[in-house]
């Protein structure tokens, strides 16, 4: 990581003290979310939250992931969430706080990289841009796998950048390990592996060309690739097991070919979601120009990350709103780098000697940065709640009214928990909030699994007949096989809500 003379990085003990002062930025981000983002009493931000929570609950209760609990995602997040629940209890807010720590990690790693490479202004801008990203605050407190995966990928990038600066193999070992863990959280960061490896080989190409048959020139690439490959191989062989790999791939591959998941007005492409971030993406492009001008090559990893993420999501179907972070997180750091470089140029003592191109890029960067603030700050401000709902022992009246039906269902399910062992539901967050288990094979009852035919009505009926759930909650899907199953048995509806239908069979064995 080359540094600009106008922004020399601190060194020695003084540098450590200055670096410690920047702990304030990620802690300020943490405080802002804890105090002003109203997540504590939200029942569910996304149905994926309930799916992840129930998989962790079933894992905690001894059901084997992939062998008993069907899952189309890698295992790491489920295991971490299960461990977290064991330590802090089966509470939704506990799981959300675990994800918040990953988000704080993104901010902390971004701050360290930007301050070290681009200066103080870049570090401050990085925190602001991350905070303003569409969905970033919500995903920071949602039990979903995308942000934790990106956090681990950013750790991998940070270690890679440290290797460029210090050339110690240990940084590459950390980078390969972190990226493997990222892929084992969500597989979309696998696209970064060839980028990282090409970067290492490019830096060491001279040594390899001079001595291609010797081991030493290949050591950096091996220091990265070996832990990456070994960790993934061990996870496949010992945790997922080869015979269960179809769970990870089949449903996603089938969705790519299913007409219902092709881009449409209801399921737009990644271009639609990125429109909100267009000024930030322009600013990121200016940051790339400055990185090339100043030969700060480590920033090009972020540029390749954002570009590869965009190409991947453009081809991926369906694309959900939260997928955009694969592009916008590295773009936010590049945008912050551009702002940092602009401040350095425009505040330098030798301003008169700056080339016109540097002046132009600097002024353009600051102008676009202002546009980002003007466009993104108002909607973000409206998401926040100055009444500090997370410090209150009671939810605000508005939350009580908005989620009254969900509270009624949870209360009824909790009242019958002593009489019920299993619950069938297409919204597993209700089962988790009531401390109840769902049939493991139906832990992931998603639209993708149903529409692609990876879960059939015959399989659902078999699960119902095997587990004989005492409670059945219909919330998302109208499944005739479930209605037929209840018709011949003594189920009766016990709720009075408009959105849900909760049935109980009191004479269940």
C-alpha positions as CSV (number, residue, x, y, z in Angstrom):
1,X,0.0,0.0,0.0
2,X,1.8,3.1,-1.2
3,X,1.1,6.3,0.6
4,X,0.9,9.9,-0.5
5,X,3.6,12.3,0.8
6,X,0.7,14.7,1.6
7,X,-0.8,12.1,3.9
8,X,2.0,10.1,5.5
9,X,0.8,7.3,7.7
10,X,1.9,7.4,11.3
11,X,4.6,5.1,12.4
12,X,6.0,3.7,15.6
13,X,4.5,4.1,19.0
14,X,2.9,7.5,18.0
15,X,1.2,5.7,15.1
16,X,-0.2,3.1,17.5
17,X,-1.6,5.9,19.7
18,X,-3.2,7.7,16.7
19,X,-4.6,4.4,15.5
20,X,-6.2,3.7,18.9
21,X,-7.9,7.0,18.7
22,X,-9.8,5.8,15.6
23,X,-11.6,3.2,17.7
24,X,-14.0,6.1,18.3
25,X,-15.4,5.8,14.7
26,X,-16.6,2.2,14.8
27,X,-17.8,2.7,18.4
28,X,-19.7,5.8,17.2
29,X,-21.4,3.7,14.5
30,X,-22.3,1.0,17.1
31,X,-23.8,3.7,19.4
32,X,-25.8,5.2,16.6
33,X,-27.4,1.8,15.7
34,X,-28.0,0.8,19.4
35,X,-29.5,4.1,20.3
36,X,-31.4,5.3,17.3
37,X,-32.2,2.4,15.0
38,X,-35.5,0.8,16.2
39,X,-34.6,-2.9,15.8
40,X,-35.3,-4.2,19.3
41,X,-39.1,-4.6,18.9
42,X,-39.3,-5.3,15.2
43,X,-40.7,-8.8,14.8
44,X,-39.0,-9.7,11.5
45,X,-37.1,-7.7,9.0
46,X,-37.0,-10.5,6.4
47,X,-38.3,-14.0,6.3
48,X,-34.7,-15.2,6.0
49,X,-34.3,-14.1,9.7
50,X,-36.8,-16.7,10.8
51,X,-35.2,-19.4,8.6
52,X,-31.7,-18.7,10.0
53,X,-33.0,-18.6,13.6
54,X,-34.9,-21.9,13.4
55,X,-32.0,-23.7,11.8
56,X,-29.8,-22.5,14.7
57,X,-32.5,-23.6,17.2
58,X,-32.7,-27.1,15.6
59,X,-29.0,-27.4,15.5
60,X,-28.8,-26.4,19.2
61,X,-31.3,-29.2,19.9
62,X,-29.2,-31.8,18.3
63,X,-30.5,-32.1,14.8
64,X,-27.8,-32.5,12.2
65,X,-27.4,-29.7,9.6
66,X,-27.9,-31.2,6.1
67,X,-28.4,-34.7,7.4
68,X,-31.7,-33.8,9.2
69,X,-32.1,-30.0,8.8
70,X,-32.4,-29.2,5.1
71,X,-30.4,-26.1,4.2
72,X,-29.4,-24.4,1.0
73,X,-26.7,-22.2,2.6
74,X,-23.2,-22.9,4.0
75,X,-23.0,-23.9,7.6
76,X,-20.9,-21.3,9.4
77,X,-23.5,-18.8,10.3
78,X,-25.9,-21.4,11.6
79,X,-23.2,-22.8,13.9
80,X,-22.1,-19.4,15.1
81,X,-25.8,-18.4,15.8
82,X,-26.4,-21.6,17.6
83,X,-23.3,-21.0,19.8
84,X,-24.5,-17.4,20.4
85,X,-27.9,-18.6,21.5
86,X,-26.3,-21.1,23.8
87,X,-24.4,-18.3,25.5
88,X,-27.0,-15.6,25.5
89,X,-30.4,-17.3,25.2
90,X,-32.9,-18.0,22.4
91,X,-33.8,-14.4,21.8
92,X,-34.2,-12.5,18.5
93,X,-32.4,-9.5,19.8
94,X,-29.4,-11.6,20.8
95,X,-29.0,-12.9,17.3
96,X,-29.3,-9.4,15.8
97,X,-26.6,-8.1,18.1
98,X,-24.3,-10.8,16.9
99,X,-24.8,-9.6,13.3
100,X,-24.3,-6.0,14.5
101,X,-20.8,-7.0,15.7
102,X,-20.0,-8.2,12.2
103,X,-21.2,-4.8,10.9
104,X,-19.0,-3.0,13.4
105,X,-16.2,-5.2,12.1
106,X,-16.8,-3.9,8.6
107,X,-16.6,-0.3,9.8
108,X,-13.5,-0.9,11.9
109,X,-11.6,-2.7,9.1
110,X,-12.7,0.0,6.6
111,X,-11.5,2.8,9.0
112,X,-8.1,1.1,9.6
113,X,-7.5,0.6,5.9
114,X,-8.6,4.1,4.9
115,X,-6.8,5.9,7.6
116,X,-3.6,4.0,7.0
117,X,-3.7,4.4,3.2
118,X,-5.7,7.5,2.5
119,X,-5.7,9.7,5.6
120,X,-8.1,10.8,8.3
121,X,-10.7,12.4,6.0
122,X,-11.1,9.2,4.1
123,X,-11.6,7.2,7.3
124,X,-14.4,9.6,8.4
125,X,-16.0,9.6,5.0
126,X,-15.9,5.7,5.0
127,X,-18.0,5.5,8.1
128,X,-20.5,8.1,6.8
129,X,-20.8,6.4,3.4
130,X,-21.3,2.9,5.0
131,X,-23.9,4.3,7.3
132,X,-25.8,5.9,4.4
133,X,-25.8,2.8,2.2
134,X,-29.3,1.6,1.3
135,X,-30.3,-1.2,3.7
136,X,-27.0,-1.1,5.6
137,X,-28.6,-0.2,8.9
138,X,-31.3,-2.8,8.7
139,X,-28.9,-5.5,7.6
140,X,-26.6,-4.6,10.4
141,X,-29.3,-5.9,12.8
142,X,-30.9,-8.7,10.8
143,X,-30.1,-12.4,11.4
144,X,-29.1,-12.8,7.7
145,X,-25.9,-14.2,6.2
146,X,-24.9,-11.5,3.7
147,X,-23.3,-8.9,5.9
148,X,-21.4,-11.4,8.0
149,X,-20.0,-12.9,4.8
150,X,-19.0,-9.5,3.5
151,X,-17.4,-8.7,6.9
152,X,-15.2,-11.8,6.7
153,X,-14.4,-11.0,3.0
154,X,-13.3,-7.5,4.1
155,X,-11.1,-9.0,6.7
156,X,-9.5,-11.0,3.9
157,X,-9.0,-7.9,1.8
158,X,-7.6,-6.0,4.8
159,X,-5.0,-8.8,5.5
160,X,-4.2,-8.8,1.8
161,X,-3.5,-5.1,1.8
162,X,-1.4,-5.5,4.9
163,X,0.7,-8.1,3.0
164,X,1.3,-5.6,0.2
165,X,2.6,-3.2,2.8
166,X,4.7,-5.6,4.9
167,X,5.2,-8.7,2.8
168,X,4.9,-11.2,5.6
169,X,3.3,-14.6,4.7
170,X,1.2,-14.6,7.9
171,X,-1.0,-11.9,6.4
172,X,-1.7,-14.0,3.4
173,X,-2.5,-17.0,5.6
174,X,-5.1,-14.8,7.4
175,X,-6.5,-13.5,4.1
176,X,-7.0,-17.0,2.8
177,X,-8.5,-18.2,6.0
178,X,-10.9,-15.3,6.3
179,X,-12.1,-15.7,2.7
180,X,-12.7,-19.4,3.2
181,X,-14.8,-18.6,6.3
182,X,-16.7,-15.9,4.3
183,X,-17.6,-18.5,1.6
184,X,-18.7,-20.9,4.3
185,X,-21.1,-18.1,5.4
186,X,-22.5,-17.2,2.0
187,X,-21.1,-18.5,-1.2
188,X,-21.3,-15.3,-3.3
189,X,-17.9,-14.1,-2.0
190,X,-16.3,-17.1,-3.8
191,X,-15.9,-14.7,-6.8
192,X,-13.2,-12.9,-4.8
193,X,-10.8,-15.9,-4.7
194,X,-9.4,-15.6,-8.2
195,X,-9.1,-11.8,-7.8
196,X,-7.0,-12.2,-4.6
197,X,-4.9,-14.9,-6.1
198,X,-4.2,-13.0,-9.3
199,X,-3.1,-10.0,-7.2
200,X,-0.6,-12.1,-5.4
201,X,0.8,-13.7,-8.5
202,X,1.0,-10.3,-10.2
203,X,3.2,-8.9,-7.4
204,X,5.4,-11.9,-7.3
205,X,5.6,-12.5,-11.1
206,X,9.1,-11.2,-11.3
207,X,10.5,-13.7,-8.8
208,X,8.5,-16.5,-10.4
209,X,9.8,-15.7,-13.9
210,X,13.4,-15.7,-12.6
211,X,13.1,-18.9,-10.7
212,X,9.9,-20.8,-11.8
213,X,11.1,-24.2,-10.6
214,X,12.0,-23.1,-7.1
215,X,9.6,-23.2,-4.1
216,X,10.3,-19.8,-2.6
217,X,8.8,-17.6,-5.4
218,X,5.5,-19.5,-5.1
219,X,5.4,-19.2,-1.3
220,X,3.1,-16.2,-1.2
221,X,0.5,-17.7,-3.4
222,X,0.6,-21.0,-1.5
223,X,0.4,-19.2,1.9
224,X,-2.9,-17.8,0.7
225,X,-4.3,-20.7,-1.3
226,X,-3.5,-23.6,1.0
227,X,-5.5,-22.4,4.0
228,X,-8.3,-21.3,1.7
229,X,-8.5,-24.7,0.0
230,X,-7.9,-26.8,3.1
231,X,-10.7,-25.1,5.1
232,X,-13.2,-25.4,2.3
233,X,-12.3,-29.1,1.7
234,X,-12.5,-30.0,5.4
235,X,-15.9,-28.2,5.6
236,X,-17.2,-30.2,2.6
237,X,-15.8,-33.5,3.8
238,X,-16.6,-33.3,7.5
239,X,-19.5,-30.9,7.9
240,X,-21.5,-30.7,4.8
241,X,-20.5,-34.1,3.3
242,X,-20.3,-34.7,-0.4
243,X,-23.6,-36.5,-0.6
244,X,-25.4,-33.3,0.7
245,X,-23.8,-30.8,-1.7
246,X,-27.0,-30.9,-3.8
247,X,-28.7,-29.0,-1.0
248,X,-26.3,-26.0,-1.5
249,X,-26.5,-25.9,-5.3
250,X,-29.6,-27.6,-6.8
251,X,-32.3,-25.1,-5.7
252,X,-30.2,-22.1,-6.8
253,X,-29.3,-23.6,-10.2
254,X,-33.0,-24.5,-10.7
255,X,-34.0,-20.9,-9.9
256,X,-31.7,-19.6,-12.6
257,X,-33.7,-21.6,-15.1
258,X,-37.2,-20.9,-13.7
259,X,-39.2,-18.3,-15.5
260,X,-40.8,-17.0,-12.3
261,X,-37.4,-15.8,-11.1
262,X,-36.3,-14.0,-14.3
263,X,-36.0,-10.2,-14.0
264,X,-39.4,-8.4,-14.0
265,X,-41.3,-5.6,-12.5
266,X,-41.8,-7.6,-9.4
267,X,-38.2,-9.0,-9.3
268,X,-36.0,-6.3,-10.8
269,X,-32.3,-6.8,-11.7
270,X,-29.4,-5.5,-9.6
271,X,-29.5,-2.3,-11.8
272,X,-32.7,-1.3,-10.2
273,X,-31.4,-1.6,-6.6
274,X,-28.1,0.2,-7.4
275,X,-29.9,3.3,-8.7
276,X,-30.1,4.7,-5.2
277,X,-26.3,4.4,-4.9
278,X,-25.5,5.8,-8.3
279,X,-23.7,9.0,-7.0
280,X,-21.7,6.8,-4.6
281,X,-20.7,4.5,-7.5
282,X,-19.6,7.6,-9.5
283,X,-17.5,8.7,-6.5
284,X,-16.0,5.2,-6.3
285,X,-15.0,5.4,-9.9
286,X,-13.2,8.7,-9.1
287,X,-11.5,6.9,-6.2
288,X,-10.2,4.3,-8.6
289,X,-8.7,7.0,-10.9
290,X,-6.9,8.4,-7.9
291,X,-5.6,5.0,-6.8
292,X,-4.2,4.5,-10.3
293,X,-2.6,8.0,-10.4
294,X,-0.9,7.4,-7.0
295,X,-0.2,3.7,-7.7
296,X,-2.0,2.6,-4.5
297,X,-2.6,-0.8,-6.0
298,X,-4.3,-2.4,-3.1
299,X,-7.4,-0.2,-3.8
300,X,-7.8,-2.1,-7.1
301,X,-8.8,-5.2,-5.1
302,X,-11.9,-3.2,-4.0
303,X,-12.5,-2.0,-7.6
304,X,-12.3,-5.6,-8.9
305,X,-14.5,-6.8,-6.0
306,X,-17.2,-4.3,-6.9
307,X,-17.0,-5.0,-10.6
308,X,-17.1,-8.8,-10.1
309,X,-20.0,-8.5,-7.7
310,X,-21.9,-6.5,-10.2
311,X,-21.3,-9.0,-13.0
312,X,-22.3,-11.9,-10.7
313,X,-25.5,-10.3,-9.5
314,X,-26.4,-9.2,-13.1
315,X,-26.4,-12.9,-14.1
316,X,-27.8,-14.2,-10.8
317,X,-31.6,-14.8,-10.6
318,X,-33.4,-13.9,-8.5
319,X,-31.6,-10.8,-7.1
320,X,-32.9,-9.6,-3.8
321,X,-32.5,-6.1,-2.4
322,X,-29.9,-7.1,0.2
323,X,-27.6,-8.5,-2.5
324,X,-26.5,-5.0,-3.4
325,X,-24.1,-4.8,-0.5
326,X,-21.8,-7.1,-2.4
327,X,-21.2,-4.1,-4.7
328,X,-21.9,-1.1,-2.5
329,X,-19.7,-1.9,0.5
330,X,-16.4,-2.0,-1.5
331,X,-17.7,1.0,-3.5
332,X,-18.2,3.0,-0.3
333,X,-14.6,2.4,0.7
334,X,-13.4,3.4,-2.8
335,X,-15.6,6.5,-2.6
336,X,-14.1,7.4,0.8
337,X,-10.6,7.0,-0.7
338,X,-11.5,9.5,-3.4
339,X,-12.7,12.0,-0.8
340,X,-9.6,11.5,1.2
341,X,-7.4,12.1,-1.8
342,X,-9.4,15.2,-2.7
343,X,-9.0,16.7,0.7
344,X,-5.2,15.9,0.6
345,X,-4.8,17.6,-2.7
346,X,-6.9,20.7,-2.1
347,X,-5.4,21.3,1.4
348,X,-1.8,20.7,0.4
349,X,0.7,23.5,0.7
350,X,1.9,23.0,-2.8
351,X,-1.6,23.5,-4.3
352,X,-0.3,25.7,-7.1
353,X,1.9,22.9,-8.4
354,X,-1.0,20.3,-8.7
355,X,-1.8,19.2,-12.2
356,X,-5.1,20.5,-13.5
357,X,-6.4,16.9,-13.7
358,X,-5.9,16.5,-10.0
359,X,-7.7,19.7,-9.3
360,X,-10.6,18.6,-11.5
361,X,-10.9,15.2,-10.0
362,X,-10.6,16.6,-6.4
363,X,-13.3,19.1,-7.0
364,X,-15.5,16.6,-8.7
365,X,-15.1,14.1,-5.9
366,X,-16.1,16.7,-3.2
367,X,-19.1,17.8,-5.3
368,X,-20.3,14.2,-5.8
369,X,-19.7,13.5,-2.0
370,X,-22.0,16.4,-1.2
371,X,-24.6,14.9,-3.6
372,X,-24.4,11.6,-1.8
373,X,-25.0,13.3,1.5
374,X,-27.9,15.4,0.2
375,X,-29.6,12.4,-1.5
376,X,-29.0,9.7,1.2
377,X,-29.1,11.6,4.5
378,X,-32.9,12.4,4.5
379,X,-34.2,8.9,4.0
380,X,-31.7,7.5,6.5
381,X,-32.7,10.2,9.1
382,X,-36.3,9.1,8.7
383,X,-35.3,5.5,9.6
384,X,-33.9,6.6,12.9
385,X,-35.9,7.1,16.1
386,X,-34.7,9.9,18.4
387,X,-36.9,8.6,21.2
388,X,-34.3,5.9,21.9
389,X,-36.7,2.9,21.7
390,X,-33.9,0.4,22.3
391,X,-33.2,1.8,25.8
392,X,-36.9,1.6,26.8
393,X,-38.3,-1.4,28.6
394,X,-41.4,-1.2,26.5
395,X,-41.9,-0.9,22.8
396,X,-43.3,2.4,21.5
397,X,-47.1,2.6,20.9
398,X,-46.6,2.7,17.2
399,X,-44.7,-0.6,17.2
400,X,-47.3,-2.2,19.4
401,X,-50.1,-1.2,16.9
402,X,-48.1,-2.2,13.8
403,X,-47.1,-5.6,15.0
404,X,-50.2,-6.4,17.1
405,X,-51.1,-9.4,15.0
406,X,-47.7,-10.9,15.2
407,X,-47.8,-10.5,19.0
408,X,-51.2,-12.2,19.2
409,X,-49.9,-15.2,17.2
410,X,-46.7,-15.5,19.4
411,X,-48.8,-15.3,22.5
412,X,-51.2,-18.0,21.4
413,X,-48.3,-20.3,20.3
414,X,-46.5,-19.7,23.6
415,X,-49.7,-20.5,25.5
416,X,-49.9,-23.9,23.7
417,X,-46.2,-24.6,23.8
418,X,-46.6,-27.1,26.7
419,X,-49.1,-29.1,24.6
420,X,-47.1,-29.0,21.3
421,X,-43.9,-30.5,20.3
422,X,-43.9,-29.5,16.6
423,X,-45.3,-26.7,14.6
424,X,-45.7,-26.5,10.8
425,X,-45.3,-23.0,9.5
426,X,-44.1,-21.0,6.5
427,X,-42.9,-18.3,8.8
428,X,-40.5,-20.0,11.2
429,X,-39.8,-16.8,13.2
430,X,-43.1,-17.5,15.0
431,X,-41.9,-21.0,16.0
432,X,-38.5,-19.6,17.2
433,X,-40.2,-16.8,19.2
434,X,-42.4,-19.4,20.9
435,X,-39.5,-21.8,21.6
436,X,-41.0,-24.5,19.3
437,X,-39.4,-26.7,16.7
438,X,-40.5,-27.2,13.1
439,X,-40.0,-30.4,11.2
440,X,-36.2,-30.2,10.3
441,X,-36.8,-31.1,6.6
442,X,-39.1,-28.1,6.4
443,X,-36.8,-25.6,8.2
444,X,-36.4,-23.8,4.8
445,X,-39.9,-23.4,3.4
446,X,-39.1,-20.8,0.9
447,X,-40.6,-19.5,-2.3
448,X,-37.5,-20.5,-4.2
449,X,-37.7,-24.1,-2.9
450,X,-41.4,-24.4,-3.7
451,X,-41.5,-22.7,-7.1
452,X,-38.5,-24.7,-8.4
453,X,-40.1,-28.0,-7.3
454,X,-37.2,-28.8,-5.0
455,X,-39.9,-29.2,-2.3
456,X,-43.0,-31.0,-3.5
457,X,-46.5,-31.4,-1.9
458,X,-45.7,-35.1,-1.5
459,X,-42.7,-34.3,0.6
460,X,-44.7,-31.8,2.7
461,X,-47.4,-34.4,3.3
462,X,-44.8,-37.0,4.3
463,X,-43.3,-34.5,6.8
464,X,-46.8,-33.7,8.2
465,X,-47.6,-37.4,8.7
466,X,-44.2,-38.1,10.2
467,X,-44.1,-35.3,12.8
468,X,-47.9,-34.7,13.3
469,X,-47.5,-31.1,14.3
470,X,-49.9,-29.9,17.0
471,X,-49.8,-26.3,15.6
472,X,-50.1,-25.2,12.0
473,X,-49.6,-21.6,11.1
474,X,-50.3,-20.4,7.5
475,X,-48.7,-17.0,6.9
476,X,-47.1,-16.8,3.4
477,X,-48.3,-19.7,1.1
478,X,-51.7,-21.2,0.4
479,X,-50.7,-24.9,0.3
480,X,-53.7,-27.2,-0.6
481,X,-51.8,-30.3,0.8
482,X,-51.8,-28.7,4.2
483,X,-55.5,-27.8,4.0
484,X,-56.3,-31.4,3.0
485,X,-54.2,-32.7,5.8
486,X,-56.1,-30.6,8.4
487,X,-59.5,-31.3,6.9
488,X,-59.5,-35.0,8.1
489,X,-58.1,-34.1,11.5
490,X,-59.4,-32.2,14.5
491,X,-57.7,-28.9,13.9
492,X,-59.5,-25.7,14.9
493,X,-58.5,-22.1,14.3
494,X,-57.5,-20.3,17.5
495,X,-56.5,-16.8,16.3
496,X,-58.5,-13.7,15.2
497,X,-56.0,-12.0,13.0
498,X,-56.5,-10.9,9.4
499,X,-53.1,-11.8,8.1
500,X,-52.5,-15.2,9.7
501,X,-54.3,-18.5,10.3
502,X,-53.2,-20.5,13.4
503,X,-54.7,-23.9,14.0
504,X,-54.3,-26.2,17.0
505,X,-55.1,-29.9,17.4
506,X,-55.8,-30.5,21.1
507,X,-56.1,-34.3,20.9
508,X,-52.6,-34.8,19.3
509,X,-50.8,-37.8,20.6
